[in-house]
Amino acid sequence: MWTTRIVLLLLGAVTSGPAHAQAPLAVGTPQAAFDGGPIHLSPRAAAMLRAQYKGDNVPQVPRPFRDQLDTALVGMDWKRAEAVKKALVEKDGPVPALLWEQTRFVATGSIGVAEMHARDVAATGSSGLFETAAMMWFYAVGVTMTDGEKCVDAAARDAHLDRLRSPEFEPVLQIVRTIADDRLAAMRELAARLETTLAEGRTDDTMCRAGTGRPAIKPDAVWRPEAAEVRKMLPKHLLALASVMRPRPVSATPEAKAKH
């Protein structure tokens, strides 16, 4: 299934790096991975995590970092999340931070976590993670387009789309501009499928936040039908965006062709 592919892209690349000289994280049930924190797993989210990790093998991010990061996520305080994540990386290396992002993305579908993960996996410089970075970026764009319908201030949504194409995301944008066309198409398709699959439990309004205050949001009965109409066109929207960013075709390298 599609979720298994995400896990393999992340774990296969990250766990082969130098950070694996450290002791691996403990694993356990989905509930244990969130126990005592502010994120309350729905039965659906728990089932998705169990499917992702082939049973009760969900990584248990060490405390107190886990609780601090989860609290920042719930409050959509991304500056605080970055600060705590930095402290976690300094103490335990990048793997626990990346796995926190991955498990929280699967559980919540948060656009803020997706953006963070896209930047972080791109920053590893690992070619094995390039596709994940591109997919997460397309996911963030897609969610901005669909869930952005909840924003009373449409200019905030548009500003968020501009931010996703700003220098802040340049390492990710470079990947989007240069990976082979067939792999980029696969990542666009996966991002669109994830956007739809995770839409039900997604509550993130980051794309509506032009400042530090809580944004004005339309009632569900108003914005969700509007988002559903945008969702129908999402594959075409993502294709059009990629075409603008990549005016010339990018062929697979001989090495990549040999793998396929």
N, C-alpha and C positions, 0 to 999 in steps of 0.2 A: 504494500500500500504506500501511498505518497509520503506518509509521515516517517516511515522507516528510512526512506532515502535521505531525509534531512538529518537524522541521527547519524547515519553512516558517513555523510559528508563531513560532519563536524568531528565525530569521535575518531574516525579513521585518520584524519589529518593531524588533529591536535595531540592525540595520544602518542604519536610517533615522534614528538619533539623532545627537546632536552628536559622539559618540565616533568617528564615521566620518571626522572630519577627520584622524584618525591613519592611518598606513599599515596596510593590511589584513594579516592574518596570512598567512604562507606556508601552502601546502597541500601534501599529499603522500599517500603510501600510509598505510593504517592502521598498518602495522608501524612506519613512521617516526615516527608520532605518539606511539608508546609506546617507541621505541628506547632502550635503556640504562636503562630504569626498572624498577621492581619488578612492574609489571603485565604478565603474559604473555598475549597475546591467543590465544584459541582460534581455530581456523579459522572456527568459526561466528560468533564476535564480529567477526572481520575482515570476513567476508562481510556482516554487518549494517551495519558502518560504511561499507563500500563502497556498499551499497545506499542508505544514508542520504544520502551525499554525492555520489551519481552518479559513482562511480569513485574514482580516487585523488586526491580533493579534500578529504581530511580535514584540518581545521585543525591546525596545528603550534603548540601553545602554547609560548611561549618558555621556555628554560631559564635559570636553575636552578629557576624556579618550578614547572615541570612535574614535575620529579623530586621536589621537596619535597612537592607536593600529592599525587602518586601514592603516595609513601611513607606519608603521613598516611592516605590512603584505605585502603591495604592493612592498616595498623595500626588502622584505625577510630578514629584520634585526631582527632576532629572539631574540637576546640579548636585544635589545631595547624593543621589545614586552614584554618580561618577566619582565623588569623593570617597564614598565607602568602598566602591569597587577598586579604586586605586590602593587603598589600604589593604584590601584582601589580596590583591596581586603582589604587593610588596611582601606580604607575610607568607603566602602559599603558592605564588606563581599564577600564571594566567588561566590554568585549566579550571579551577573552581569558579572563577568569575564568568568564564565562557559557558560553563554548565549551568550556572544560575540563570544566565540570559536564556539559554535554550529551554530549560524546564519551565521558566516563567512565561516564555513565549508560547509554548505548547498549551499551558494552563489558561492563559488569559488572552492570547492574540494581541497583546498590547502593541500599538504602533511605536510607542516610545522605546520599548524593549527591542523591537525589530530594527529600529534605526541604530540603536546602540550596538546591537549585534553585528549589523552590516559594517559599521565602522571598525569594530574591534577585530572581526575576522579578517577584514582587508588589511588591517595594521599588522597582522602576524606575518604577512609576506609569504604565507604558505599557498602554493598554487592549488593545493588540495581543497582550500577553503574559498577560492575565488568564486565558484559557482554559488556557494551559500551566500556570500556577500551580495552578489547581483540579485539573487532571488529575494533576499530580505529587503533590498532597496526597492525592487518592483512591488513587493508586498506593501511597503510603506506608502508608495505612490498610490497604489490601488485603494488602500484604506482611506487615504486623504480624499480621494475622489468619491468614494461611496459614503463612508461615515461622515465625511465633510459636509454632507447635506444636513447634518444636525446643527451646524453652526448658524446662528442668527446673523453673525457678521461673516458674509461670504468672502470679504476681503482677507479675513484671517486665514481661511482655508487656502486661498490663492497664495498668500504669503508663505504658508507652510510648503506648498508645492515648490515655490521659488527656493525656499531653504534647502529642500532636498536636492536641488541642482546647484547649490552654492559651494564655495571652496571648502566648507566644513566636511563635505562628502567627497572631496576630490579623489582620494584613494579608491573609493567605491566606483565613482564615475569613470575612472580610468579603466577599471575592470569591465564595466558595462560597455565601454567604447571598444574594447580590444579582444574580448573572448569570441570564439568562433560563433557564427550565426546560428548554427544548429543548437549549440549549447545555450545560447542566449534565448532562443525560442523556447527551449525546454524550461528554462528558469522563469520566463514570463508566464508560461502555462501553469507551472507549479504555483507561482505567486497568486495567480487569479483563482486557482482552486482552493488555496489556503485562505484567501480573503473570504470566499464563500463559506468554507467549512467552519472557520472561527468566528464568523459574524455574530452568531447567536449569543455567545457569551462575552462579546467584546464591549467594554464600557469606557474605553480610553477616549478622552476628548482633547488630546494634545494638539490635534490639528486646528482646533478652534481657539487656542490660547495665544492671543497676540501679545499679552503681557503676563504679569504674575497673578492677576486676579482670576477668579473662576469665570469662565465664559458663559454667555447666554446661550441656551440650548433649546431647540425646537422640541415640542412634544413628540414622543415616539410615533404616535398615530400620524403625524405630519411627515417626519423625515424618513422613517423607515420605508414607506412606499417609494419615496423619491430615490432613496439609496438603491432600492431593488431595480429601478429603471436604469440607473447608472451602471449597476452590476452587469446587466445584460450586455452592455457595450464595452465592459472593462477590457477584454482581450484586444479589441480594436484600438482602444485608447492607449494601452501599453505598447502595442505594435507601432502606432503612430509616433509615440514618444521615442522609441528606440530608433526609428527611421530617421528622425531629426538628429539624434545624437550620433548616428552612424551612417553618413551619406553614402559610404562605399561598403560593399560586402566584405566580411572578414572570414576567410576560409580557415578550416581546422589545420593545425600543424601536422606534419607527417607522423609525429609521435602520437598525437591525439587520434588520428585516423587509424593508426595501428591498434590502439586500445579498443576501438569500436569495431 
